[in-house]
């Protein structure tokens, strides 16, 4: 009946320490329990299933003033979990928490975060990009850090993590214009293009951690191997200095004396100079070249719909927020390669008027899953905002209507469409606010609906989810660090959102495209196709600013200097 009575992961082939069990021993014990204590097993399965169906327990309601706690209050609430020495929050294992950092960066860009709290966000992101959790040679980020210092990762790479990384980097680059960030953007986009792109132009789902039977072997180096790489780059290199930059030692910091490639935060001032950084780049390039002689980890060639839609949205973020033209162009070229391929891979036409989403490329038909439709809607909104093509706006409206019809039940958002309930044995589970590693689709839906209500006349998507919203807020406030998408959706009140309506022809003007980086997500971009040069900025009730022409638009919005104001 598909009800679980035991859950676990990472069981070894052979028991490695006293008190542990091999996978075979575990299976034998489960088989014994099922046959000798079947009544107890069945009862446990019923109990576990009911807990899963019910979701998190209803705890005492958290009271707060206004519509939602302000950013300072949120950051103060988790201040005791800050790792002041190593960056991030809590202890190992450390996950990147991309949605939380994206929220924090957006609030910093809006001027809502004090310097002391903002510095911890910057230091944390810097620690990740300098640590071994980031792939210094190829780009992209590994699954999580197994230590407190972001140095030793679990080496698996997931597509959705790369999407989260690009979104964070695109906004981080506007606050922290450093080669550390710019190179991370360039290399990660290149990694996605070179290693994660199918011939039919959708993205693969993941790369393994292991090669030749050992985790991290492809990515790590002995001291001797690293020294040879350095001398291949610079014959007269200061070997000891460079080894100290990369934290390389004879003992290593990983299995069997190998070293995970990272940058030593203690030498940050020395590393972040023009000449030193050129040396860093050369060595990274040499490592990448050397890897061509190694056996790489396996790539999972399966395409997952929701993860691909996340990647589309992340590329749009780079195109909108990064202020380096060459990086915007790099993201744009990859975006143009994949948009049609991703839609062809995951959109299935059922009849002339109905399109459905396929969950993975390994299934020709699949159940409608909530996450696929939410992240598809998000991608349609974001693509519309940088293209002005009304077909994406129409797709957004149709998808939101489908979500409200098929994924809302008993005032809850559910995993599978309600029309499939009678055809599946396993329960249709409630969607919650927590991102964990793969971000929650429930919270972004509320943010998308808020923006769609401004963009689509007479729509009331947010109103239809009012009761869902309260539950998500309560969940988010119990663990804000793991609910970054909820913070992004609920921090601002409805009256703070604005519709920016301009001529579509402005998208062909570099001056306007460059100006798009100033509009955080509470601003929704809309376009008119008329020959008029009129522009408007409106809230949900009325238009507050309006004018004519691009120069007038920019001069109205850019704050005047004290001298200009006189």
Secondary structure as UniProt FT lines:
FT   TURN            18..19
FT   HELIX           23..36
FT   HELIX           38..54
FT   HELIX           71..77
FT   HELIX           79..81
FT   TURN            84..86
FT   HELIX           98..109
FT   TURN            110..111
FT   HELIX           115..130
FT   TURN            132..133
FT   TURN            136..138
FT   STRAND          144..145
FT   TURN            148..149
FT   STRAND          153..154
FT   STRAND          157..158
FT   HELIX           159..175
FT   HELIX           179..195
FT   TURN            199..200
FT   STRAND          206..207
FT   STRAND          210..211
FT   TURN            212..213
FT   STRAND          214..215
FT   TURN            216..219
FT   STRAND          220..221
FT   HELIX           223..233
FT   TURN            235..236
FT   HELIX           239..246
FT   HELIX           255..257
FT   STRAND          259..260
FT   HELIX           265..267
FT   HELIX           268..271
FT   HELIX           274..291
FT   TURN            292..293
FT   STRAND          299..300
FT   HELIX           305..321
FT   HELIX           325..346
FT   STRAND          347..349
FT   STRAND          355..357
FT   TURN            361..362
FT   HELIX           370..387
FT   HELIX           390..406
FT   STRAND          408..409
FT   TURN            410..411
FT   STRAND          412..414
FT   HELIX           418..423
FT   HELIX           441..455
FT   TURN            457..458
FT   HELIX           461..464
FT   HELIX           466..478
FT   HELIX           480..482
FT   HELIX           484..490
FT   HELIX           494..496
FT   STRAND          498..503
FT   HELIX           504..508
FT   HELIX           510..515
FT   HELIX           516..518
FT   TURN            521..522
FT   STRAND          523..528
FT   STRAND          534..538
FT   STRAND          543..548
FT   HELIX           550..557
FT   HELIX           562..565
//
